[in-house]
Amino acid sequence: MSKHVMVPKEFQVTPFFLGEATYDVPQSFEEALHTVCFLYDMAAYNLNIYKPWKDIETAIPLVYKGWKEQKTELSSLFRLRKRNEAKIPMVLYTGHLISSLYWMNRGPVATLHDLTTELATLSYKPVNIQERIGFILEQPDHYHSFIQLAELYEEAEKLFFKAMAMKKSIPSK
């Protein structure tokens, strides 16, 4: 059974959403990664659902795992010059990267409007994230955007492990 969810105005930003998004209700977190981005962020304020930013040790590695699988397929699409087929997964995984950065900083994405300003406020983020995400979103079907996204994922993964190591080295009170 599919449930139709209206995308909140805060998330109606091109190229991610315009209008309504649909998803299957019984999906697991890992399955949802293959269909829609910002699902949990959008629902965080309205539904009692899984909150990935409260379980980053599990959620974020699943995002990175999904990216690594998708990266191989995207590389093949770009090698075969199938830019149109690469666009949707590029946008999807750009969205997942943005979500994972917010989750790493312990919260959901609140809005996609003025994203570059919002990204600048994060403590854990790759260098020049604002310009790089802007570049990717302007032309998600270009090979150079794919290269940039791959580099951002690598940097984000390193930041995640650094954040986890720092968290474990600080004694709990």
Summary of the structure (lengths in Angstrom):
residues: 173
radius of gyration: 15.8
end to end distance: 45.4
largest distance: 54.6
contacts: 486
relative contact order: 0.13
helix: 60%
strand: 6%
